[in-house]
Amino acid sequence: MKRIRHVEETIAAKYHEQKMRCPVHLSTGQEAVSAAVGLALRKTDFAVSGHRAHAHYIAKGGSVPKMLAEIYGKETGCCAGKGGSMHLIDQSVGFMGSTAIVGGTIPVGVGLALSSKLKGEDKVTCVFVGDGAIEEGAFYESANFAALKKLPVLFLCENNFYSVYSHLRVRQPSERSIQKMVEGIGIPGFSGDGNNVIEVYHQTLKALKEIRAGNGPRFLEFTTYRWREHCGPNFDNNIGYRTEEEYLHWRAKEPIGAFEAVMVNEGHLSESEVKEMERQINIEVDEAFHFAETSPFPKPEAAYTHLFSE
């Protein structure tokens, strides 16, 4: 969680330098879900994501230097500088891609799960979605197929209540539960606190065990909250769609500090060990940004590579 937080907060701090020439969707405040799920997944499992993908990529084990180089548009990036922040991939750790299209990787993830089942592979595909993606037709088509074929797929919903500037209450009936709605398709689900990293981890392990046993897909919904604007490095509590009071309420439920306090108070970590961890992360992230900033840009002729047909 600390690594994800430091990477993204450094992106926010440096964004004004105008060297990152792509939009960025940050997950500050939501780190517990990504970190816990990434720990529960095996390296051989697959994961796909959407536009807010940095945390998922890092938690799955993706290369931070290559991710940052991609955001800076450099040829050393994970997509050779052609994809930017919303198009990340690291097949070596099973992170099979992200896309700017809301819900766009849902059928891709289900396809990966179908492939694993046909090949007899012991792999689960985790499809990271937000509450907004649940409203896309691709989700229902894919979820229905996954349930029908009992595919090894985990639908992981980070419900931060907002689709850009629209709160869930103006997009769906107030009495509706996302979890119950998905259960109506035939996929067992669970809804919990996305800022409680321990709960997220244990519920994810439970779901993965059930999936690996051949019981078909599972759906996990965790409520959390993004601190910064939908797209960009700023705070936006003053533009009318949410309040400072709401933000402060969720800020008080900050996941990293809460988990750190538990670990220290229960004797699992000392204060000095926490400081050493932070020191190492600072060095790692500084080196990753240096790599990104000093890497070369792609040559013009690179525009003709990585095409469907060359």
C-alpha positions in Angstrom: 0.0 0.0 0.0 2.8 2.4 0.9 4.5 1.7 -2.5 1.3 2.5 -4.4 0.6 5.6 -2.4 4.1 7.0 -2.8 4.2 6.3 -6.6 0.9 8.0 -7.1 1.5 10.9 -4.8 4.8 11.5 -6.6 2.9 11.5 -9.9 0.5 14.1 -8.6 3.4 16.2 -7.3 5.3 16.1 -10.6 2.4 16.3 -13.0 2.5 20.1 -13.3 6.0 19.8 -14.8 4.2 18.9 -18.1 6.4 15.9 -18.8 3.7 13.3 -18.4 1.7 14.0 -21.5 -1.3 11.7 -20.8 -4.3 11.8 -18.4 -3.8 10.1 -15.1 -6.5 8.5 -12.9 -5.1 8.1 -9.4 -6.2 5.6 -6.7 -5.0 7.6 -3.6 -7.2 6.4 -0.7 -8.2 3.2 -2.4 -4.9 1.3 -2.0 -6.1 -1.4 0.4 -8.2 -3.2 -2.2 -5.4 -3.5 -4.8 -2.7 -4.4 -2.3 -4.8 -7.1 -0.6 -6.0 -8.7 -3.8 -2.6 -8.6 -5.4 -1.2 -10.5 -2.4 -4.0 -13.1 -2.5 -3.5 -13.7 -6.3 -0.8 -16.1 -7.5 1.9 -14.8 -9.9 0.5 -17.3 -12.4 -3.0 -15.8 -12.2 -4.2 -13.2 -14.6 -5.5 -9.7 -13.9 -7.1 -7.0 -16.1 -8.1 -3.5 -15.3 -9.6 -0.2 -16.6 -8.6 3.4 -16.7 -7.6 3.6 -13.0 -5.0 0.8 -13.3 -1.8 2.0 -11.6 -2.5 0.3 -8.3 -3.7 -2.9 -9.8 -0.6 -3.1 -12.0 1.8 -2.5 -9.1 -0.1 -4.8 -6.7 0.1 -7.7 -9.3 3.9 -7.2 -9.4 4.2 -5.0 -12.5 7.5 -3.1 -13.1 7.2 0.3 -11.6 10.0 1.8 -13.7 8.4 0.5 -16.9 5.0 1.8 -15.8 6.4 5.3 -15.1 8.3 5.3 -18.4 5.1 4.5 -20.1 3.4 7.5 -18.5 6.3 9.7 -19.6 5.9 8.3 -23.1 9.3 6.7 -23.3 10.4 3.7 -25.4 11.3 1.8 -22.2 7.7 1.9 -21.1 5.6 -1.3 -20.7 3.9 -0.4 -24.0 6.9 1.2 -25.6 5.6 4.7 -24.8 2.5 4.2 -27.0 -0.2 3.6 -24.4 0.2 6.0 -21.6 -1.3 5.8 -18.1 -4.4 3.9 -19.1 -2.8 1.2 -21.2 -0.5 -0.9 -19.0 0.7 -4.5 -19.3 3.2 -6.8 -17.8 2.6 -10.4 -19.0 5.6 -11.7 -16.9 3.5 -11.3 -13.8 0.1 -12.0 -15.4 -1.1 -8.4 -15.7 -2.7 -8.8 -19.1 -3.8 -5.2 -19.8 -5.9 -2.2 -19.0 -7.9 0.1 -21.2 -9.5 3.5 -21.1 -12.9 2.1 -22.2 -15.0 1.6 -19.2 -15.8 -2.1 -19.0 -13.6 -2.8 -22.0 -11.4 -5.4 -20.4 -14.3 -7.3 -18.8 -14.9 -9.6 -21.8 -11.1 -9.9 -22.2 -10.8 -11.2 -18.7 -13.6 -13.7 -19.2 -11.9 -14.8 -22.4 -8.7 -15.4 -20.4 -10.6 -17.5 -17.9 -12.2 -19.5 -20.7 -8.8 -20.2 -22.2 -7.5 -21.3 -18.8 -10.4 -23.7 -18.3 -10.1 -25.2 -21.8 -6.4 -25.7 -21.3 -6.9 -27.3 -17.8 -4.8 -24.6 -16.2 -5.0 -23.8 -12.5 -5.4 -20.1 -13.1 -7.9 -17.5 -11.9 -8.5 -14.2 -13.8 -9.2 -11.2 -11.7 -11.3 -8.5 -13.5 -11.0 -5.2 -11.7 -14.0 -2.9 -12.3 -15.5 0.2 -10.7 -19.1 0.8 -9.8 -19.5 2.6 -13.1 -18.4 -0.5 -15.2 -21.2 -2.5 -13.6 -23.6 -0.3 -15.6 -22.1 -1.3 -18.9 -23.7 -3.9 -21.1 -20.4 -5.8 -21.5 -20.5 -6.6 -17.8 -23.8 -8.4 -18.0 -23.0 -10.3 -21.2 -19.6 -11.4 -19.7 -20.9 -12.2 -16.3 -23.7 -14.3 -17.8 -21.3 -16.3 -19.9 -18.9 -16.8 -17.0 -21.7 -18.1 -14.8 -23.0 -20.4 -17.6 -19.6 -21.9 -18.2 -18.5 -21.8 -14.6 -15.3 -20.0 -15.5 -12.5 -19.3 -13.1 -13.0 -15.5 -12.9 -13.1 -13.1 -10.0 -15.1 -9.9 -10.6 -13.6 -7.4 -8.2 -15.6 -4.2 -7.9 -14.0 -1.1 -6.2 -17.1 0.9 -5.4 -16.0 4.5 -4.8 -19.6 5.7 -5.3 -18.7 8.0 -8.3 -18.7 7.5 -12.0 -16.7 10.7 -12.9 -19.0 13.3 -11.2 -22.2 11.2 -10.8 -22.9 9.6 -7.5 -24.3 6.1 -7.4 -27.6 7.4 -5.9 -28.3 9.3 -9.1 -27.4 6.4 -11.4 -29.2 3.5 -9.7 -32.3 3.0 -7.5 -31.5 3.7 -3.8 -32.8 0.3 -2.7 -30.6 -1.6 -5.1 -27.5 -3.5 -4.0 -24.8 -4.1 -6.6 -23.8 -7.4 -4.9 -27.5 -8.6 -4.9 -27.9 -7.5 -8.5 -25.0 -9.6 -9.6 -26.1 -12.6 -7.5 -29.3 -12.5 -9.5 -27.2 -13.5 -12.5 -26.1 -16.6 -10.6 -22.7 -15.4 -9.2 -22.2 -15.6 -5.5 -21.0 -12.3 -4.0 -19.8 -10.5 -1.0 -19.8 -6.8 -0.1 -17.4 -5.3 2.5 -15.2 -2.5 3.6 -12.5 -1.7 1.0 -10.5 0.3 3.5 -10.0 -2.8 5.7 -7.0 -4.5 4.1 -7.3 -7.6 6.3 -11.0 -8.1 5.4 -10.3 -7.6 1.7 -7.4 -10.1 1.8 -9.4 -12.9 3.6 -12.5 -12.5 1.5 -10.4 -12.6 -1.6 -8.6 -15.8 -0.5 -12.0 -17.3 0.3 -13.4 -16.4 -3.1 -10.3 -17.7 -4.9 -10.5 -21.0 -3.1 -14.1 -21.5 -4.2 -13.2 -20.6 -7.8 -10.2 -22.9 -7.9 -12.5 -25.7 -6.6 -14.4 -25.4 -9.9 -17.4 -23.6 -8.5 -17.5 -20.9 -11.1 -17.1 -17.2 -10.8 -17.3 -15.0 -7.7 -18.1 -11.3 -7.2 -16.5 -9.1 -4.5 -17.6 -5.5 -4.0 -15.6 -3.3 -1.7 -16.6 0.3 -0.8 -13.8 2.8 -0.8 -13.1 6.4 -1.8 -10.8 8.3 -4.1 -9.3 11.4 -2.6 -8.3 13.2 -5.8 -10.3 14.2 -8.8 -11.6 11.7 -11.3 -8.8 12.4 -13.7 -5.8 14.5 -12.8 -3.6 15.3 -9.8 -5.8 17.8 -8.0 -8.3 17.8 -5.2 -11.8 18.8 -6.3 -14.0 19.1 -3.3 -14.9 22.7 -4.2 -16.6 22.2 -7.6 -20.0 21.0 -6.4 -20.4 17.3 -7.0 -19.1 16.3 -3.5 -18.5 18.0 -0.2 -15.5 18.7 1.9 -17.3 16.9 4.8 -17.7 13.8 2.7 -14.0 13.8 1.8 -12.9 14.3 5.4 -15.2 11.5 6.5 -13.4 9.1 4.2 -10.0 10.6 4.8 -10.5 9.7 8.5 -10.9 6.1 7.4 -7.5 6.2 5.6 -6.4 2.5 5.1 -2.6 2.7 5.3 -2.5 4.4 8.7 -5.1 2.2 10.1 -3.3 -1.0 9.1 0.1 0.3 10.2 -1.3 1.1 13.6 -2.6 -2.5 14.0 0.7 -4.0 12.9 2.7 -1.8 15.3 0.3 -2.1 18.2 0.1 -5.9 17.9 3.9 -6.2 17.7 4.1 -7.4 14.1 6.2 -4.3 13.1 8.3 -1.8 15.0 8.3 1.9 14.4 11.9 1.6 13.2 10.9 -1.2 10.7 8.2 1.0 9.3 10.7 3.9 8.8 13.1 1.5 7.1 10.4 0.3 4.8 9.5 3.8 3.9 13.1 4.7 3.3 13.5 1.8 0.9 10.3 2.6 -0.9 11.5 6.2 -1.3 14.7 5.1 -2.9 12.9 2.6 -5.2 10.4 5.2 -6.4 13.1 7.9 -6.9 15.1 5.5 -9.0 12.0 4.5 -11.0 11.2 8.2 -11.8 14.8 8.8 -12.7 14.7 5.9 -15.1 11.5 7.2 -16.7 12.7 10.8 -17.0 16.1 9.9 -18.5 14.9 7.1 -20.9 14.7 8.0 -24.6 11.6 8.8 -26.5 10.5 6.4 -29.2 12.0 7.0 -32.7 9.4 8.3 -35.3 9.6 5.0 -37.2 8.4 3.1 -34.1 4.9 4.3 -35.0 4.9 1.6 -37.6 5.6 -1.2 -35.1 3.3 -3.2 -32.8 0.6 -3.1 -35.4 -2.0 -5.8 -36.2 -0.3 -6.3 -39.5 3.2 -4.9 -40.2 
